[in-house]
Amino acid sequence: MAEAIAFDIATELIIKLSSQEKSATNNLVKVWLEELK
């Protein structure tokens, strides 16, 4: 549940960022989600 909420927030942030920031943030989110597992 918390993971889904965090993912929604991250997705919203990613949409607001430029494409350069998007790829960097995307990588951070992927690492973060891996650590949550």
C-alpha positions in Angstrom: 0.0 0.0 0.0 2.7 2.5 1.0 4.7 1.4 -1.9 1.8 2.2 -4.3 1.4 5.7 -2.8 5.1 6.4 -3.0 5.1 5.2 -6.6 2.2 7.5 -7.5 4.0 10.5 -5.9 7.2 9.6 -7.8 5.3 9.3 -11.0 3.7 12.7 -10.6 7.1 14.3 -9.9 8.7 12.6 -12.9 5.9 13.9 -15.2 6.6 17.5 -14.0 10.4 17.2 -14.6 12.2 17.8 -17.9 13.4 14.8 -19.8 17.0 15.1 -18.5 15.9 15.3 -14.9 13.4 12.5 -15.7 16.0 9.9 -16.5 18.0 10.7 -13.4 15.0 10.6 -11.2 13.8 7.4 -12.9 17.0 5.7 -12.0 16.8 6.9 -8.4 13.2 5.6 -8.1 14.2 2.2 -9.6 17.1 1.9 -7.1 14.8 3.0 -4.3 12.0 0.6 -5.2 14.6 -2.3 -5.4 15.7 -1.4 -1.9 12.1 -1.5 -0.6 11.6 -5.1 -1.8 
